[in-house]
Amino acid sequence: MAMHAADIERLIKEAIPGAEVTIEDLRGDGDHYAALVKARAFAGKTRIQQHQMVYQALRGRMGEELHALALQTAVLE
């Protein structure tokens, strides 16, 4: 079962309040997305820690409903 971009955005924003999230469906199939997530909560964290925060926000859906996510993160100024 595919995931909708709006659901990905909602889950991330719920887990990381104040985050700016941009989602792009790379193939139009609901399985392959690119995400840019900017958040103040990323300040002082390594890139790996930032990505872990996003993956935790997706609540285990990676590899199941969501097949692939090309993820970029940045600290929101």
Residue pairs with C-beta under 8 A, 6 or more apart in sequence:
1 65
2 29
2 30
2 31
2 65
3 30
3 31
3 33
3 61
3 65
3 66
4 30
5 23
5 24
5 25
5 33
8 21
8 23
8 33
8 35
8 58
8 66
8 69
9 21
9 23
11 57
11 58
11 59
11 61
12 19
12 21
12 35
12 37
12 54
12 57
12 58
13 19
13 21
14 57
15 53
15 56
15 57
16 37
16 39
16 41
16 53
16 54
16 57
17 41
18 39
18 40
18 41
18 76
19 37
19 38
19 39
19 41
19 76
20 37
20 38
20 39
20 76
21 35
21 36
21 37
21 38
22 35
22 36
22 37
23 33
23 34
23 35
24 33
24 34
24 35
25 32
25 33
26 32
26 33
26 34
26 68
26 70
31 66
31 67
31 68
32 67
32 68
33 66
33 68
33 69
33 70
34 69
34 70
34 71
34 72
35 54
35 69
35 70
35 71
35 72
36 72
36 73
36 74
37 50
37 54
37 71
37 72
37 73
37 74
38 73
38 74
38 75
38 76
39 50
39 53
39 73
39 75
39 76
40 75
40 76
41 53
42 49
42 50
42 53
42 73
42 74
42 75
42 76
43 75
45 53
47 73
50 73
51 71
51 73
54 71
54 73
55 62
58 66
58 69
62 69
